[in-house]
Amino acid sequence: MYNSEYDNLSFEEQLHVTESLIRQRHNQQMFLRRNAQLLQQELELEAELLEENPELAQIIHSLNMREIQSNQRGVQNVLSVEELTPKEQSVWSKFLPGLGGR
């Protein structure tokens, strides 16, 4: 892992930069490890809550399904707008022939 920026640094400065990079990577790894542990605990707690409360699981499932359906409607709306685009282009092509209407 050679870096040409090190050329102008003394050995001590290079060592300091390298140590800083090692510390930074170590801290990132520790943060990611802790974050993964917390996420695992959250998933375990959520699973426990859902096991103890089937009605809560049903409500969450219902909300998730509504969100999926809403997203699908949004995608369908976008696609239907894209289908209208050629008509808009043909209107604009009357005023600006270079726009290439169909």
N, C-alpha and C positions, 0 to 999 in steps of 0.2 A: 504494500500500500504506500507507494512513493508519491510524494506531493512536491512539485517543483517550488512551491512557496516556502518550503523548508530550507532551500538553498541559501537564503540570505540570513538565516537564523543561526545563532551559536548552538552548540550541542545542548547546553542547558535550556535554552529557549525551545529547541525542538523537543526535548524531554518533557518540558512543562506542557507544551501543546499536546503531545501524545498522551500524557497523563490526564489532561483535561478531557480529551476525547474518550478515553477509557472510562473515566468517571461518568461522563454524560451517557455513554451506552449502557453502563451498569445501572444507572438511575432509570433509564428508559425501560430496561428489562425488568427491574423491580416494580416499576409502575404498572407495566403490562401484566406481570404476574399477579399483583394485588388486584388489579382490575378484573382479571379472569376469575380470581377467587370470589370476589364480590358478586360477579355475574352468576357464578355457580350457586352461591348461597341464595341469591334472589330467585333463581329458577327452582331450587329445592323448596323454598318457602312458598312460591306460587303453586307448585305441584301439590304441596301439603294442603294449602288453603282450598284448592279446587277439589281435592279428594274429600275434604270435610264438608264442603258446601256445593253439592251438585247443582243447586239452583243458581249459584254464582257462575259455575261453569257454563250453564245454559245461557245465562245473560251475556256472558263474554262471547260465547259462540255466536249468539244472535247479533251482537254489535259488530263482530268481525264480518259476518255475512253481509250485513247492511253496508259496511264500508267497502267490501269487495264489489257489491252490486253498484254502489255509487261510483266507484272508480271505473267500472265497466261502462256505465252510462256516460261518464265523462269522455272516455275513449271513443265511444260511438258518436258522441256529439262532435268531437274533433274530426273524426273520419267523415261525417256528413258535411261538415263545413269544407273539408278539402275537396269533396265532390262538387261543391258549388263554385270552387275557384275557377274552373274553365269559363263559366258564364261571366264572372267578374272580369276575367281577362279579355273576353270578347267585347265587353262594354268599353273597357279601356282602350282596346285596340282601335276602336272607332275614332278616338281622340288622339291616340298616340300609336300609329301603325307599327312602330318598331317593337311593340310589346308581344307580338306573336299570339294573337287570339286564335281559337280553333274555329 
